[in-house]
């Protein structure tokens, strides 16, 4: 086994080196050391928490260690002694991960891989920095910037999992830096626009309108609304014994990551919307007649046009609306974060930034009726100078 060791330098940093035992030609074992010329901020021998600035350096050190182990101790699954990756299908691996995680992005990601390979299988031995570069260019021509980033992150995650399963030794993303995601259009409605929509008729399935408005007052994603069960709406009592409705749900998006349970009281408006929903009594779902997302978004755009709302309305805009309504109503950002089911506060701070920008835009709309002409300003300046001179003369007389 090859171990990573750390030697403290005069600069205060730590130099990483490999410590391993090899057998010489004489049959005797002896220890060898290989300094990697990689310097990190601390000794990680007994610490699993790695500082942000050291993460890429530690990944590089770990990959070199894995490669040396392969060279010394022979083959592992799909690799030969020199560390060359062979005959393990990346496409098959992606499909297995999709079956295991049920993550929808993996399915779309695998389709893009198949199109990129033009029907041929992709082996792990094919995946290097140049492969990633070419695949990234393919994605840029087919998808948006942020979707490209998502699929590249998927590939990086899968390659890291392949390392843990001893399918590959080194993740080629060490030599490729993924770009930063761009800020997306966070369309949201103001309260008067939500009221206008509610007052506007739309010749669509009633549950489309009801589901969207319900999301405006709960912040639920479409994936959670379309799978919302009647059992997720519970009735509890406050300290005074008054009943109130509570939403208890495990959001689909966070189920795959934190598994966090969302429990939030429903507003009076949200409860009224639910009361108007007509569904099959035998169905477990609240919105049992809701069509697919693309159909819903198409109807929402028609609804916005009918209400003369000049915004690119889509279902996720309801979640943005909920967040901004909460913040403009004075609810603190930590409570809003919990209501949205965010695991990180910085995800909620994006909405606070939107509110600040909105305030700045509104302030600029104030009419400039208080502007004074240059002549008035010049006259005021002369008056001040005259007053100052008179004051000096009075003080001089008093002294004399």
Secondary structure per residue as TSV (DSSP state, phi and psi in degrees):
chain	resnum	aa	ss	phi	psi
A	1	X	-	360.0	137.6
A	2	X	-	-102.3	130.2
A	3	X	E	-112.7	148.2
A	4	X	E	-87.4	130.0
A	5	X	E	-122.0	164.9
A	6	X	E	-132.9	133.7
A	7	X	E	-119.8	125.8
A	8	X	E	-74.4	134.1
A	9	X	-	-101.5	166.3
A	10	X	T	-62.7	-28.1
A	11	X	T	-72.3	-11.6
A	12	X	S	98.7	-13.4
A	13	X	-	-84.2	173.9
A	14	X	E	-121.0	129.1
A	15	X	E	-90.1	128.6
A	16	X	E	-88.3	134.6
A	17	X	E	-138.9	159.1
A	18	X	E	-94.8	138.5
A	19	X	E	-124.3	115.9
A	20	X	E	-150.4	163.2
A	21	X	E	-108.3	132.7
A	22	X	E	-126.7	156.7
A	23	X	E	-102.4	123.6
A	24	X	-	-79.3	178.4
A	25	X	T	-63.8	-26.6
A	26	X	T	-80.1	-1.0
A	27	X	S	86.9	-4.0
A	28	X	-	-92.1	146.1
A	29	X	E	-91.6	143.0
A	30	X	E	-147.7	155.4
A	31	X	E	-88.1	144.6
A	32	X	E	-128.6	153.3
A	33	X	E	-128.4	138.3
A	34	X	E	-132.7	111.5
A	35	X	E	-80.0	131.6
A	36	X	E	-92.9	-5.2
A	37	X	E	59.5	36.2
A	38	X	E	-116.9	124.4
A	39	X	E	-115.1	128.5
A	40	X	E	-121.4	171.0
A	41	X	S	-81.0	-18.6
A	42	X	S	-152.0	170.0
A	43	X	-	-87.4	118.1
A	44	X	-	-100.5	21.7
A	45	X	T	-61.0	-37.2
A	46	X	T	-124.1	24.4
A	47	X	-	-134.6	128.8
A	48	X	-	-92.4	-17.2
A	49	X	-	-86.7	116.8
A	50	X	-	-104.8	133.0
A	51	X	-	-62.4	147.4
A	52	X	G	-56.0	-41.8
A	53	X	G	-70.2	-18.4
A	54	X	G	-94.5	-10.8
A	55	X	H	-57.7	-50.0
A	56	X	H	-64.3	-32.8
A	57	X	H	-69.1	-40.1
A	58	X	H	-69.0	-36.1
A	59	X	H	-62.4	-40.7
A	60	X	H	-65.3	-43.2
A	61	X	H	-63.3	-41.8
A	62	X	H	-65.3	-38.2
A	63	X	H	-67.1	-38.9
A	64	X	H	-65.5	-41.0
A	65	X	H	-60.1	-45.1
A	66	X	H	-61.5	-41.2
A	67	X	H	-63.8	-43.0
A	68	X	H	-63.6	-38.5
A	69	X	H	-61.9	-42.0
A	70	X	H	-62.6	-41.6
A	71	X	H	-65.2	-34.1
A	72	X	H	-86.5	-39.9
A	73	X	H	-110.9	10.6
A	74	X	-	92.8	-152.3
A	75	X	-	-94.9	155.2
A	76	X	-	-127.8	-175.7
A	77	X	T	-53.4	118.3
A	78	X	T	75.8	7.2
A	79	X	B	-127.3	151.3
A	80	X	-	-102.3	-178.4
A	81	X	T	-65.7	-22.2
A	82	X	T	-86.1	-2.0
A	83	X	-	91.3	9.3
A	84	X	-	-77.6	130.3
A	85	X	B	-84.0	134.5
A	86	X	-	-138.0	155.4
A	87	X	S	33.7	32.0
A	88	X	-	-113.2	124.6
A	89	X	B	-77.7	123.1
A	90	X	H	-70.1	-40.1
A	91	X	H	-60.9	-43.0
A	92	X	H	-65.2	-36.8
A	93	X	H	-65.1	-42.5
A	94	X	H	-62.6	-43.6
A	95	X	H	-64.8	-37.0
A	96	X	H	-65.4	-39.0
A	97	X	H	-67.8	-34.5
A	98	X	H	-65.8	-41.8
A	99	X	H	-64.8	-35.0
A	100	X	H	-75.1	-44.6
A	101	X	H	-95.7	-19.7
A	102	X	-	60.2	24.8
A	103	X	-	-81.4	116.2
A	104	X	H	-63.7	-31.6
A	105	X	H	-63.3	-27.5
A	106	X	H	-66.5	-33.9
A	107	X	H	-67.3	-47.8
A	108	X	H	-65.3	-37.7
A	109	X	H	-61.6	-43.1
A	110	X	H	-65.6	-34.3
A	111	X	H	-65.9	-38.4
A	112	X	H	-67.5	-36.9
A	113	X	H	-62.2	-42.0
A	114	X	H	-65.0	-41.5
A	115	X	H	-65.5	-39.7
A	116	X	H	-63.8	-39.4
A	117	X	H	-82.9	-4.4
A	118	X	T	56.4	43.1
A	119	X	T	88.7	-10.3
A	120	X	-	-86.7	153.9
A	121	X	-	-72.6	151.7
A	122	X	-	-114.1	121.9
A	123	X	B	-95.2	155.8
A	124	X	G	-59.9	-27.3
A	125	X	G	-68.8	-17.7
A	126	X	G	-82.8	-18.4
A	127	X	-	-88.0	107.1
A	128	X	S	-136.1	-172.9
A	129	X	H	-60.6	-37.5
A	130	X	H	-68.1	-38.7
A	131	X	H	-59.4	-45.9
A	132	X	H	-62.1	-42.8
A	133	X	H	-60.3	-46.1
A	134	X	H	-67.4	-40.6
A	135	X	H	-66.2	-39.1
A	136	X	H	-62.0	-40.7
A	137	X	H	-65.6	-38.9
A	138	X	H	-60.6	-44.5
A	139	X	H	-65.9	-39.3
A	140	X	H	-60.9	-32.8
A	141	X	H	-78.6	-17.8
A	142	X	H	-110.2	-26.9
A	143	X	S	-132.8	177.1
A	144	X	-	-75.0	169.6
A	145	X	H	-59.0	-49.6
A	146	X	H	-68.4	-33.0
A	147	X	H	-68.4	-37.8
A	148	X	H	-58.8	-45.2
A	149	X	H	-61.7	-42.4
A	150	X	H	-59.1	-45.9
A	151	X	H	-70.5	-34.6
A	152	X	H	-67.5	-37.4
A	153	X	H	-65.8	-37.8
A	154	X	H	-59.5	-45.8
A	155	X	H	-62.7	-42.2
A	156	X	H	-63.1	-42.9
A	157	X	H	-62.2	-43.1
A	158	X	H	-65.2	-38.1
A	159	X	H	-68.2	-36.2
A	160	X	H	-64.9	-38.2
A	161	X	H	-66.6	-36.3
A	162	X	H	-65.3	-33.5
A	163	X	H	-64.1	-45.0
A	164	X	H	-64.7	-27.8
A	165	X	T	-90.8	7.7
A	166	X	T	60.7	33.9
A	167	X	S	-87.3	-38.5
A	168	X	-	-129.0	165.0
A	169	X	S	-103.3	-33.5
A	170	X	-	-131.4	137.3
A	171	X	-	-87.8	116.9
A	172	X	G	-63.4	-10.6
A	173	X	G	-68.1	-9.2
A	174	X	G	-59.3	-30.3
A	175	X	G	-104.1	11.8
A	176	X	-	-138.0	127.4
A	177	X	-	-101.8	123.7
A	178	X	-	-75.7	136.0
A	179	X	-	-67.0	165.6
A	180	X	-	-86.3	142.0
A	181	X	-	-66.8	145.6
A	182	X	-	-87.7	151.9
A	183	X	-	-63.6	131.0
A	184	X	-	-93.8	164.4
A	185	X	-	-71.8	111.2
A	186	X	-	-101.8	76.8
A	187	X	-	-64.2	131.2
A	188	X	-	-142.4	158.2
A	189	X	-	-105.6	144.0
A	190	X	-	-85.4	164.4
A	191	X	H	-58.0	-40.7
A	192	X	H	-67.0	-27.7
A	193	X	H	-74.8	-35.8
A	194	X	H	-63.4	-42.0
A	195	X	H	-62.9	-40.8
A	196	X	H	-64.1	-41.3
A	197	X	H	-62.1	-43.4
A	198	X	H	-62.3	-31.7
A	199	X	H	-86.9	-6.9
A	200	X	S	-99.4	130.4
A	201	X	-	-76.6	148.5
A	202	X	-	-142.5	127.7
A	203	X	S	-80.6	53.1
A	204	X	S	-119.5	177.0
A	205	X	-	-57.6	123.4
A	206	X	H	-52.0	-33.5
A	207	X	H	-66.9	-20.6
A	208	X	H	-65.3	-48.3
A	209	X	H	-62.8	-46.7
A	210	X	H	-65.5	-40.8
A	211	X	H	-65.9	-41.1
A	212	X	H	-65.0	-47.2
A	213	X	H	-64.3	-38.0
A	214	X	H	-61.7	-40.1
A	215	X	H	-67.9	-31.7
A	216	X	H	-62.8	-25.1
A	217	X	T	-111.0	7.1
A	218	X	T	-132.0	-24.7
A	219	X	-	79.9	12.8
A	220	X	-	-71.1	141.7
A	221	X	-	-73.0	163.9
A	222	X	H	-61.2	-39.4
A	223	X	H	-61.0	-29.0
A	224	X	H	-87.8	-32.5
A	225	X	H	-68.1	-44.2
A	226	X	T	-70.9	-18.8
A	227	X	T	-109.2	7.8
A	228	X	-	-64.7	124.9
A	229	X	B	-102.4	156.3
A	230	X	G	-60.4	-30.9
A	231	X	G	-69.1	-17.5
A	232	X	G	-75.6	-15.3
A	233	X	E	-100.1	111.4
A	234	X	E	-116.3	154.1
A	235	X	E	-108.7	125.1
A	236	X	E	-123.2	176.0
A	237	X	E	-124.0	142.2
A	238	X	-	-83.1	-171.9
A	239	X	T	-62.9	-28.4
A	240	X	T	-89.7	1.3
A	241	X	S	87.9	7.2
A	242	X	-	-82.1	133.3
A	243	X	E	-75.6	147.6
A	244	X	E	-148.3	155.0
A	245	X	E	-90.7	139.2
A	246	X	E	-128.0	138.2
A	247	X	E	-93.7	121.7
A	248	X	E	-124.5	108.3
A	249	X	E	-149.7	150.5
A	250	X	-	-105.0	100.9
A	251	X	-	-53.6	137.1
A	252	X	H	-60.8	-40.4
A	253	X	H	-63.6	-43.6
A	254	X	H	-84.1	-12.6
A	255	X	H	-60.8	-35.5
A	256	X	T	-76.5	-16.1
A	257	X	T	-113.1	-81.6
A	258	X	T	-85.6	-24.2
A	259	X	-	69.3	19.5
A	260	X	-	-68.6	137.8
A	261	X	-	-89.6	129.0
A	262	X	E	-97.5	122.0
A	263	X	E	-129.9	114.4
A	264	X	E	-143.7	139.7
A	265	X	E	-70.1	144.6
A	266	X	-	-91.2	139.9
A	267	X	-	-71.2	163.6
A	268	X	H	-60.7	-37.8
A	269	X	H	-65.2	-41.4
A	270	X	H	-63.6	-39.3
A	271	X	H	-65.9	-39.1
A	272	X	H	-63.7	-39.9
A	273	X	H	-62.5	-44.2
A	274	X	H	-61.5	-36.2
A	275	X	H	-65.7	-25.6
A	276	X	H	-88.4	-9.5
A	277	X	-	-73.4	125.1
A	278	X	-	-102.8	111.1
A	279	X	-	-128.8	172.1
A	280	X	-	-71.8	125.8
A	281	X	T	-59.9	-29.9
A	282	X	T	-79.2	-16.6
A	283	X	-	-77.4	143.6
A	284	X	S	-82.1	-18.8
A	285	X	B	-83.3	148.6
A	286	X	S	-76.1	-51.3
A	287	X	S	-104.2	79.1
A	288	X	T	-85.8	-5.3
A	289	X	T	-113.6	15.1
A	290	X	-	-76.7	124.3
A	291	X	-	-76.6	-174.2
A	292	X	-	-66.9	162.3
A	293	X	H	-59.9	-42.6
A	294	X	H	-64.8	-33.9
A	295	X	H	-68.7	-43.4
A	296	X	H	-60.4	-47.1
A	297	X	H	-62.8	-36.5
A	298	X	H	-62.4	-43.6
A	299	X	H	-68.9	-35.1
A	300	X	H	-63.3	-37.6
A	301	X	H	-65.5	-40.0
A	302	X	H	-65.8	-39.2
A	303	X	H	-63.9	-43.3
A	304	X	H	-63.5	-40.1
A	305	X	H	-62.9	-42.0
A	306	X	H	-64.5	-32.1
A	307	X	T	-88.1	1.3
A	308	X	T	57.5	41.8
A	309	X	-	-102.6	112.7
A	310	X	-	-85.8	62.6
A	311	X	S	-136.5	151.5
A	312	X	-	-79.1	85.9
A	313	X	-	-79.1	130.1
A	314	X	-	-144.3	167.4
A	315	X	T	-62.2	-37.6
A	316	X	H	-67.0	-17.2
A	317	X	H	-62.0	-25.9
A	318	X	H	-64.9	-39.2
A	319	X	H	-66.7	-42.0
A	320	X	H	-62.6	-38.1
A	321	X	H	-62.7	-45.4
A	322	X	H	-58.5	-46.5
A	323	X	H	-62.2	-46.4
A	324	X	H	-70.1	-36.1
A	325	X	H	-63.3	-40.6
A	326	X	H	-61.4	-47.2
A	327	X	H	-68.8	-40.8
A	328	X	H	-70.2	-21.4
A	329	X	T	-82.8	-4.7
A	330	X	T	96.5	5.7
A	331	X	-	-71.7	132.1
A	332	X	-	-67.1	154.4
A	333	X	H	-63.3	-30.9
A	334	X	H	-69.7	-39.3
A	335	X	H	-67.0	-42.1
A	336	X	H	-60.9	-39.9
A	337	X	H	-59.3	-42.0
A	338	X	H	-68.8	-40.2
A	339	X	H	-65.3	-32.2
A	340	X	H	-82.5	-13.2
A	341	X	T	77.8	21.8
A	342	X	-	-72.4	142.0
A	343	X	S	-93.5	-15.1
A	344	X	S	-129.0	136.9
A	345	X	H	-68.3	-27.8
A	346	X	H	-66.2	-24.1
A	347	X	H	-67.0	-32.2
A	348	X	H	-82.3	-28.7
A	349	X	H	-63.3	-21.4
A	350	X	H	-59.0	-39.5
A	351	X	H	-71.2	-34.3
A	352	X	H	-63.1	-37.3
A	353	X	H	-64.9	-40.7
A	354	X	H	-60.9	-42.8
A	355	X	H	-63.6	-43.0
A	356	X	H	-61.8	-43.2
A	357	X	H	-63.8	-39.0
A	358	X	H	-63.4	-41.5
A	359	X	H	-62.1	-42.9
A	360	X	H	-62.2	-41.0
A	361	X	H	-64.7	-41.0
A	362	X	H	-67.8	-38.8
A	363	X	H	-61.9	-37.1
A	364	X	T	-67.3	-15.0
A	365	X	T	-81.6	-10.1
A	366	X	S	-59.7	133.9
A	367	X	-	-67.0	145.3
A	368	X	-	-91.3	51.4
A	369	X	T	-78.1	-7.4
A	370	X	T	-95.4	5.5
A	371	X	-	-66.4	138.9
A	372	X	-	-109.3	145.7
A	373	X	-	-71.7	164.1
A	374	X	H	-64.2	-34.6
A	375	X	H	-64.0	-42.0
A	376	X	H	-65.3	-44.4
A	377	X	H	-62.1	-38.6
A	378	X	H	-67.4	-41.0
A	379	X	H	-64.0	-40.9
A	380	X	H	-64.9	-38.1
A	381	X	H	-64.4	-43.3
A	382	X	H	-64.5	-38.8
A	383	X	H	-62.4	-40.8
A	384	X	H	-63.5	-41.8
A	385	X	H	-65.2	-40.9
A	386	X	H	-64.1	-43.4
A	387	X	H	-61.7	-38.8
A	388	X	H	-66.7	-41.1
A	389	X	H	-65.0	-43.8
A	390	X	H	-60.2	-39.0
A	391	X	H	-63.7	-39.8
A	392	X	H	-65.9	-40.8
A	393	X	H	-63.8	-42.7
A	394	X	H	-62.0	-43.8
A	395	X	H	-64.3	-36.0
A	396	X	H	-67.6	-42.5
A	397	X	H	-60.8	-41.5
A	398	X	H	-63.4	-39.4
A	399	X	H	-66.9	-39.5
A	400	X	-	-72.0	360.0
